[in-house]
Amino acid sequence: MRAFLPPTPFLAVDATVLDANIERVAAWADDRGLALRPHAKTHKSPEIAHRQEDAGVSGLTVATVGEAEVFAQSGFDDLFIAYPLWLDEERRLRVRRLAERATVRVGFDSLAAARGLVGIGVTGLVEIDSGHHRSGVVPADAGELAAVAASEGLDVVGVFTFPGHSYVPGGREAAAGQEAEALATAVASFRDAGLVARVVSGGSSPSLAATGAGLTESRPGVYVFNDAQQWELGACTPEQVALTCHATVVSHAGGRLVLDSGSKVLGADRPAWASGFGRLLDHPDARIVILSEHHAVADLFGEALPPLGSTVRVVPNHACNAVNLVDEYTVLEQGRLVDRWAVAARGMNA
């Protein structure tokens, strides 16, 4: 019986491209002697995580306790919550239960937060700020914080950072260099405090090619899918984009392409440097120039417009946000429907 595609708009995963991305980055980590601990907040899918596991990853990174619970329920037993968790009584109980089923690491960047991790079966990593200026301590202060946390009973196994400032054109190599320098400073501060940083964790998808010096593990996330941001930053080629939104051409108003894939499926992310609200995989020069809830308007800049009623493949600006808007992936091989995968950790924000 023929398998039919769902009505547009829907998020589709090209399984062949997905597997190639997974294998390529696994080989990259192997070549550098790095553990690979991908960030599963991108895909939120046990099926994809199992494919990463088959490629040899050391464990998974997640952003929330809820995400960790979903992946633990799916059999993953080595999890890093790369976030400075603040544990109230209810969340502390959840983390304790999680640690009974899996090896759990948790990030912290204050002594108060570290105290909340004591006695619940987890280990801790000090988060440092390597230039993104979001969360994390000054690198030189990491050892002092780790020593005090250790004196209060927390097993502090190392340091981690996120070079989020790699998400700017031309900034990937510089961000990777600043990350390496910051981590080296943090590791030295551990030594000065009489500690050993057994885990030195960093990495991002944009800075991946320049990352590695001084790290023991890397935590890229978006590389499994790639998106319009990665494409525009030069971190991937169009052929490496595995996630697209299939959309129908509903109008040619104004000489442009009007699609049924608005912000409610693509997400509304558009960094200041981005050239549009998304791109069209099969029309590389096109840009989404207007985005509302149920409309995406693409300018093809003189290229012939696909006919009304036809389907085009839209590359979201930010895969992680688009994924969190849908319940399932439509999985394709050579354009044919082969499976559907639940976005099992969708909405697990706590």
N, C-alpha and C positions, 0 to 999 in steps of 0.2 A: 504494500500500500504506500502511496506517495506521501511523504512528510511535507506539510505545508509550513511556510514561514508565517510568523505571527503578523498581525497588522502593524504598520509603522505608526509611530516611531518605536524602535526597540534597539537595545544594545546587543551587538553581535561580537563574538570572539572568533577570530580565525585560529583554529587549533594548531594548524601547521606553523604559523608565525609565532604563536605563543610558545610552542615547544622549542622553536629555534632560539627565541629570546632567552628562555630558561637555560638551555644548554650552553649558549654563548657566554652568559655571565657566570655560570658554574665553572666553565673552563677558564675564564678570566681569573676567578678567585683561586682555582687550583694552581694556575701558573705563578701566582704571587704568594702561595702558601698561606692564604687567608681563609679563615672560616667565613662562610656566607650565611648570614642570618637575615633573610629578606623581610621587608616590612609588609605584613599581610593586610594592613589597613587599606592598601591600594585595591586589592581584589576581593577581600572579605569572603573568600570561597575555599572551603575544604578541598574541593576537587582540584583547584589550581595549586593549593598548598601541597597536596600529595604529589603532584607532578614535580614541584620543586624538591620535595623530599626524595623522590626517585633520582633526582639529579645530584643528590649528595649534600644538601644544605645541612648546617649544623643544628638549626632550630629556627624558630620564627620570632619576629618582632611584632608587637602589637602596640596600640596606643591606649587602650582602655582595659579595665577589668572585664567588661562585657565581651570584648573581642577575645580576650584570653580564654574566657569560659567556653565560648563557641568552639575554639580550636582544640581545647582540652577535651571537650566532649567528642570531638572527631578523632581523638587518638594521638594528638601532638603533645609530647611530654617534655619539651624544652622550650620555654617561652620567656621572652624579655619584654616587660612593659616599659617601653622607653619614654617615660613620662614622669614628671615629679609628682607622683600621686599624693593627695592629701586624704588620709584614711579616717573617715568617721567610723563609728562603731559597726554599722552595717557593712560598709565596704571592707573593713578590716576582717570581719568574719568571712566574707566572700573570698578574700585573698588567702586566708588561712585554709579554707576548704580547697581552693585551687592548688595550693602547695602540697596538699595531700595526694594529688593526682599527677603532678608534674613538677619538674625543676623550674623554679620561677625566680627570675631576677627582676628587680624594680629600680628605677632611677630615682635619685633625690638630689636636691641642691640646697638643702637647709638641714640643720640639726633637728629642728622640730619635726620635719617630715621623716627623717631617719629614725627618730625614736618610735614613730608609729609602725615601722617595719620590724622592730625587734620582737622576737618571740613568736612569729607566725610562720616560720619555716622558709623564709625567702632570703636571698642574698641581695646586696645593694651595689649599685654603680653610681659614682658621683657624676653628675652632669656638669660639663664645662661649656662656657660660651667661647666658640672659636671664631666669632665674627658675625653671626646672625643676629645677635643682640635680642634674643627672645627670652629663654630661660637658661639656667646654668651659672656656675660661679666663675670667677676669674681663674684661669688655669693655675696660677701660682698658689691659689688658696685651696686647691683640691685635696692635697695631702693633709693639711690641718683639719679640714672638715672630716675626711675619712678617718683620721686617727681618733677624733673625739667620738664619732659614730661607733667606731670599733670598740672604744673603751666602754660604751654603753651597751654593748652586746650584739651589734650588727656585724655580720660577716661582709666586709666591703671587698669586692673582688676586682674592682678596677674603675675605669673612667669611660665616659662616652660623650659624644657630641653629635650635632647635626649641622653640617655646613649649608644651611638654607640660603645663604647669600650666594650660592652657586646658581640660583635661579635668576640670573641676569645675563643679557648678551655679553659675551666676551669675558665673563667673570668666572668661568668654571675652573680654569687652572689656578687662578689666584686664590680662590676659595679653598681648593684642595691643599695648596701650599700653606695657607693660614691654619687650616685644620691640622696638618701635620705638625706645624710649629707649636700650636696650642696643646696638642696631645703630648708632645715631647716635654713641654714645660710641666704639664700635669703629672706625667710619669715621674719626672725628676722630683716634684714636690712630694710624691708618695715616698720615694727613697729617702728624702730629707726627714720625713716623719717616721722612718723605720718600717715602712710598709712596702709591699710589692703589688704593683698593678698587673694582675694576671690577665685581665681583659682590657684591651684598648680598642674601643669600638667607635666606628664612624661611618662616613660614606653617604652619598646621595646618588640618585640616578644621573643628574647633569654632570657631576664631577667624577663619575666613575672611572673614566679613562685615565684621569690624573691622580687617582687615589691609591693608597697602598702603603706609603712610607710610614713606618712606625706603628701601623695598626696590627691587631691580631684578628679582627673581624670587620666585615663590611655589611651595611644594612640598607642597600637600595630597595626601593619598592616599585616605582613606576615602570621600571625596565621590562616587566613582564608584558605590559600592554604598549607602553609609550603613548604619547598624546601630542596635541598641537604645540604645547610648550616645549617638549623635548625636541620635536621636529624643528621648531624655530630656533632653539638654542644650539642646534647642531649635535645634540646628544644621540640622535637616531636618524635613520633614513626613512622615507615613506614606506619602504618595503618591510621595515621592522615594526610598523604599527599593527598591533593585533586586535585592538578594540575600536570599533566604529559604531556610530548610530546610523541605522538604516532609516532613511527619511523619504517621504514622497514629495514630488514636485507638485504643489497645489496651485501655483500662480506664476505668471511671467510679468506681473505688474511692474511698471517702470523699467522694463527691459532687464530685470534681474530675476534671480531664482528665488522663489518663496517656498520654503519647506515646512513640513509639519513638525519639525523637531525644535521646539523652543527651549527655554531655560529649565522647564520642568523635567527635561530628560538630559539635556546637555550640561546643566549647571551654568551658573552665571559668571564664573571666574573669568576675569580679563585683567592680567597685570598691566601696568602702565606701558610696558615695552612691547606688549603683544600687538601684532598687526591686525587682529580681528578677534571675534568671539569663537573662532574655530576654523577648521579648514576642510576642504573636500579631498578625500584621498585620491580620487581619480582625476582631479582637476587641480594640480599643485599650485597654480597661480591664483586661484579663487580664494576669497576670504568671506567669512560671515561678518557682515558689516552692521546688521541690526539684529538684536535678539530680544524677543519678548516671551511671554509665558508659553505660547503655542506657535510662534512664528520664528523662523530663522531666515533672514534675507541674505543671500549670497550674491556678491558681485563677481562675475566671471571676466570682467574687463575686456569685453569684445569677443570672447570665445562663444561659439554657438551654444545655446541653452539646451540642456536635456529636455525632452518633451514633457508636457503635462502628464501626470500619472506615472511617470517613470520613477525609479528608486535610485538615490545617490547615497554614498557612504560619507558621513560627516565624522571628522576627527574632533572630539571634544578638546577644549583647551586643557582641562585638568581631569584626568581619568578618575582619580579618587573621588571627586565630587559627583561626577556623572554616575559612577557605580552605586553610590549611596542613595540614588534616586530611583533605583529599579529593584524588583524582587528577584529577577533571574536573568541569566545570560542565555542568548540563543547561540549555540555552538555550531560553527560551520567548518566544513572541509571542502575546498574547491567550490564554494558557494552553496553546498548542499547541507541541509539541516542534519546533524548527527546526534545532537544531545541538547539538553537544557540543564543548566547548573544553577542552583539557588545561590543568591547573594546572602549567605547564611548569617553573616555578622553585620548586615545592614542595620543602621540605627542603634548599634550597641555603643552608645556614647558615654555610658557611665561605668 
